[in-house]
Amino acid sequence: QKPNLYVAVTTVAVGNATVDTYETSFGIRSLTYDANRGLLVNGEYVYVQGTCNHHDLGSLGTAFNTRALERQFEILGEMGANALRTSHNPPAPEFLELADRLGFLVYDEIFDCWKTQKVSNDFHLIFDDWSEPDLRSFIRRDRNHPSVVAWGIGNEIPEQNSAAGGTIGNYLRGIVVAEDATRPPTAGMNTASATSAFANVMGIEGLNYQGEGLGNSNNSAYPAFHSAHPDKMIWSSESSSVLSTRGTYIFPVTSGNNAIVGTGSGGDASASQVSAYELYATSWGSSPDKVFVGQDRYDYVAGEFVWTGFDYIGEPTPYDKSRSSYFGIVDLAGFKKDRFYLYQARWRADLPMAHILPHWTWPDRVGQVTPVHVFSSADEAELFVNGKSAGRKKRGESQYRFRWDDVKYAAGELRVVTYKGGEEWATDTKKTVGAAAKLNITADRTNIAGDGYDLSFVTVAVVDANGDIVPRASNNVTFSITGPGKIVSTDNGNPADFTVFPSPSRQAFSGLLLSIIRPNAGASGDIVVTAASPGLPSTSVTLHAT
């Protein structure tokens, strides 16, 4: 969305002399929470296409940087996301300023626990003393932001199944209503029943994983909650928890639309990797395909917040020895996983797009079954393997990908042609590539502010002689810099890589790696970033700081 924002100027005067002024950015909009239709913004239905977001900024760590978060929002917006959940803590104020400007809706959250602990040193220690002042301060700070559509007062709270859940929930609800009666309180419920005291006090019924059914179960909680609360909007406050490692494909591939990750089921414990066919979830989670089935079956559901938009530091389920999570639609470096295109096909259904997976460079799989999947909003697709049709398929009800599960690998080319309404919609191609021959370097922006805060995200791809990314390349690459700037960090998106983030040298992962460049404060002039790798010609990109 492209919102209109305004500024209110508050002036304090003594006599005729102004002693202070304060500017408050705000927007004007209406919100309707309809139990049967979902969320209406300015009277128009908006399906919530959201992601949950941890506070870290990948290899930069947790200290806030405007450009780093703006880049994340831009990537999510390209996918079709229109909503953000600040799981599970108040965001930096700049988070909301960006959301206001870029037109995202925000589920603004404060507590991850109440009086009962999740870990020994969490907020339960100070809940009695600080829950009221913190909640009031939180709402007062954020309530002028038009992006905020709900106040999150708890996530998977241990009290949700007890009488205390209703008592404490009602206490917190009272504070929310006193501070802002225009936006309802909500919480992420992963075990609470529809008739619980906890659910009764919420203004929006938020279900964590219960809507699509936990794990391989198809037992949805949506009908029970809709029946028990016919006047309240329902959304999936946390959905999916599918796992994957960008560019990694593990065989065989499940024939179903969902599977629990493990050895022999999309997981490789020895390498700490999870298959990017995007079908393998945690024991409580579900693939996107399974989530979509539940949401389409119950059209009163307002939408979802996917766990998570980006991989983040910590919580490396299912491999606890890794450095970062596998949950993200986008990896820690900001590189898109295949899942990005599955959500884009659903959330931007009017965008002509087709995406083939996996890559098609498998010298060790000649003659072996190597399933080919395609993500697209098209209703038909025909796959060609080395010029020969593997069949034209129609997408059936409750199907969100095209699958050719019996393709046997032979070097060459995959090409898909998709159709919508009988007309050609979009195409995609995957080719067998050669050995690494050179590095390709690009910057997300070459003109940056020399203020000591702006950033340029520089990507290096290991490519063959034709310029195609070598999908399993792991060449070691070293970055260097000349001019008024600094290499802040590097990354490759591999959750199992423990190379320290400030290191200028790092292996590529699935053919890609990233360097983040910051100009010096007061910088002006060219900053040349060079990437070098043994046996390959070095390459560089020039940034301009002003």
NORWO-V789310 format. One line per field, one symbol per residue. ss: DSSP state (H for helix, E for strand, L for the rest). Layout:
ss=???
This chain:
ss=LLLLLEEEEEEEEELLEEEEEEEEEELLLLEEEELLLEEEELLEELLEEEEELLLLLHHHLLLLLHHHHHHHHHHHHHHLLLEEELLLLLLLHHHHHHHHHHLLEEEEELLLLLLLLLLLLLHHHLHHHHHHHHHHHHHHHHLLLLLEEEEEEEELLHHHHLHHHHHHHHHHHHHHHHHLLLLLEEEEELLLLLLLHHHHLLLEEEEELLLLLLLLLLLLLHHHHHHHLLLLEEEEEEEELELLLLLLLLLLLLLLLLEELEELEEEELLLLEELLLLLEELLLLLLHHHHHHHHHHLLLEEEEEEELLELLELLLLLLLLLLELLLLLELLLLLELLHHHHHHHHHLLLLLLEEEELLLLLLLLLLLELLEEEEELLLEEEEEELLEEEEEEELLLLLLLEEELLLELLLLEEEEEEEELLEEEEEEEEELLLLLLEEEEEELLLEELLELLLEEEEEEEEELLLLLELLLLLLEEEEEEELLEEEEEEELLLLLLLLLLLLLEEELELLEEEEEEEELELLLEEEEEEEEELLEEEEEEEEEEL
